[in-house]
Amino acid sequence: MITKDSIIGDVLDQYPDTAKFFLEMGMHCLGCPASRGETIEEACQVHCADADSLVENINKFIGE
């Protein structure tokens, strides 16, 4: 299960198709080492996105 504390790089490594959710929230730097090391919550704060909603959407998408 993905949480707000999940590291973006880990999520993308395990579920590459979830990249679309990060791109939709305006996070276009997915290849950047700094962004891959952030938690979902940290990235959402920077991009003014709702972390709870993002996590919920990703978990629905991956079937968790």
N, C-alpha and C positions, 0 to 999 in steps of 0.2 A: 504494500500500500504506500502510495506517495503522500507525504505530509508537507507542511510549510517548511519544515526543517530539512527536507530532502535537498541534496546538492544537485544543481541543474545538470552538471556534467554526468553524474551518475544516472539521472533520469533519462537523459538523451542517449547514453550508452546502452541502457537496457531497453528503452522504448524510443527508437529514433523517430517514429512517426508522430511523437508528441511535440516535435519542434514547431508544428503549426500553431500550437497554443501559445507558445512563447513569442512567435512572430506576430500573432494577432494582437498581443498586448503591447507591441512596439519594441520588443527586445530583438533587434536585428543583429546583435553582436554575438551570436551563439558560438562562433568559432574562437572567440577571444578567450584566452586562458583565465582572465580575471572573472568573466561572466560565468564560465563553466564551474568555477569554484564557489560561487554564491549559492546561498539557499534560495528556495523559491520565495520565501518571505522577504529576503533582502532585495531580490530583483524586483519584486512587486512594489516595494517602498520606493525604489529609485524611479520606476516607471509609472507610479501612481495607479497601480492596478490592484484589484481585490484578490489577495492571496487565497482566501477561502474559496472563492468562486473558481479560481484557476485550478486549485487542487481537486475540487469536486469534479470539474470538467475532465481533467486528466484521468482521474480514477474511474469515471464512467467510461471513458474511451478505452482504457486498458482492461476494463472488466473487473475492477476491484470494488 
